[in-house]
């Protein structure tokens, strides 16, 4: 029984260390197969009318994209 407890404790320590390392990397979860894009699905939500939160995120992303593509005419 002692060997089991030592082994279980070791796996808990290793799991906790991997979790802390992953948290400090500040990355999102990603699969090794390339995600949904590799099977021809461009987005996870295929609904025709997305929810209000998603519409707001898409609107903000479009505004940011427009600001990045804006040409400063005054400094030309």
Long-range contacts (C-beta under 8 A, 24 or more apart in sequence): none
